[in-house]
Amino acid sequence: MSAQLSETNHTLTLSGVVDFNNANALYEQGLRWLKGSSSQALTLDLSALEQSNSLTLAIILQWIRHLAPQQRLILRNTPLKLADIMQASNLKEVLIS
């Protein structure tokens, strides 16, 4: 199984399945996109994510840690399972807008 990131304007779309084989590459690619963007509002679209897990959440949290002070990452189309993981971690209100 694989996952990929695709970039369109101020939106990054995560698709497929995040696992230990592709997590670091996805993290690095997403980080380059975030650091290369001057936009204050960036969107992460999760509608094409086939499976979600705590590893996916860990990558998202790392991306958020690297945002510039004026930037904000907006999650869209968060899968139910990932939203449940966020809720169990007391992060849902922080991450989902």
C-alpha positions in Angstrom: 0.0 0.0 0.0 1.2 3.5 -0.6 0.4 7.1 0.1 1.1 10.3 -1.8 0.8 14.0 -1.4 -0.4 16.3 -4.2 -0.2 20.0 -4.2 -2.7 22.5 -5.7 -2.4 26.1 -4.8 -2.9 26.4 -1.0 -4.2 22.8 -0.6 -2.2 19.6 0.1 -4.1 16.4 -0.5 -3.0 13.3 1.3 -4.2 10.0 -0.4 -3.7 6.3 0.1 -2.5 4.7 3.3 0.2 6.1 5.6 2.4 3.4 7.0 6.0 3.1 8.4 7.4 2.6 4.9 6.2 5.9 3.6 5.7 8.1 6.6 9.1 9.8 6.6 9.0 10.6 2.9 5.4 12.0 3.3 6.5 14.1 6.3 9.5 15.6 4.4 7.4 16.3 1.3 4.7 18.0 3.3 7.2 20.0 5.3 8.8 21.3 2.1 5.4 22.4 0.9 4.6 24.1 4.2 7.9 25.9 4.4 7.7 27.0 0.8 4.3 28.6 1.2 3.8 32.2 2.1 0.0 31.7 2.6 -1.4 32.2 6.0 -4.2 29.6 5.6 -3.1 26.3 4.3 -5.5 23.4 3.7 -4.8 19.7 4.2 -7.5 17.7 2.3 -7.9 14.1 3.7 -10.8 13.0 1.5 -8.6 10.6 -0.5 -7.1 8.9 2.6 -7.9 5.2 2.4 -7.0 4.4 6.0 -6.1 6.6 8.9 -4.1 5.8 12.0 -2.1 7.4 14.8 0.9 7.6 12.4 -1.1 9.9 10.2 -2.0 12.0 13.2 1.7 12.2 14.3 2.7 13.5 10.8 0.0 16.2 10.9 1.1 17.3 14.4 4.7 17.5 13.2 3.6 19.7 10.3 1.7 22.0 12.6 4.8 22.3 14.9 6.7 23.7 11.9 4.2 26.3 10.7 5.3 29.9 10.7 3.6 31.9 13.5 1.2 33.6 11.1 0.2 30.3 9.4 -2.7 28.0 10.1 -3.3 24.4 8.8 -6.9 23.7 8.1 -8.0 20.0 8.0 -10.7 19.2 5.5 -12.7 15.9 5.0 -11.2 14.3 8.0 -12.1 10.5 8.0 -14.1 9.3 11.0 -11.4 7.0 12.3 -8.9 9.8 12.3 -11.4 12.1 14.0 -11.9 9.4 16.6 -8.2 9.2 17.3 -8.1 13.0 17.6 -11.0 12.9 20.0 -9.4 10.2 22.1 -6.2 12.2 22.2 -8.1 15.4 23.2 -7.0 17.0 20.0 -10.2 17.2 17.9 -11.1 20.8 18.9 -7.5 21.9 18.3 -7.1 20.3 14.9 -10.5 20.3 13.2 -11.9 23.6 12.2 
